Amino acid sequence: MKTIATNRKAYHYYEILETLEAGIELSGSEVKSCRLGKIDLRDSFAYIDRNEIIAYNIYIAPYAQAGIAKFRGEPRRKRKLLLHRQEINRLIGQVSQKGFTLIPLELYFKNSWAKVKLGLAKRKKIYDKREILRQRDLEREMRSSLKEKTR
């Protein structure tokens, strides 16, 4: 598995409850651009539209060597995510609950197929973020105090 892009901000803003793997529908020049690593998952999300899961705002830079402009594609176009019908039906039930959304976390190649790691997420509250920062500070202080005691 070769990871191409990760959405690190998603872990800061969302609590990831569940992850699953989905295929992504790309054109030929988009695949070449992905292999070069010219992709950005920031501000991307997935939405269920007519029993299909569509990814929005995934930025894939146009491939420079693609001859005609129409083959380069639009950088932020909608892209269909490929899942089994049972998985889509289960996600429809979960996303319909208040506060849940689908966030692309990673884009990678698996056996020459482009895959997206999709996360079922719930938005974190501001006080949750503060609590996490407070816990990190406490852990850092404990580690440093343990280091000093062992010296």
Buried (B, 14 or more C-beta within 10 A) or exposed (E): EEEBBBBEEBBEEBBBEEEBEBBBEBBEBBBBBBBEEBBBBEEBBBEBEEEEBBBBBBBBBBBEEBEEEEEBBEBBBEBBBBBEEEBBEBBEEEBEEEEBBBBBBBBBBEEEEBBBBBBBBBEBEEEEEEEEEEEEEEEEEEEEEEEEEEE
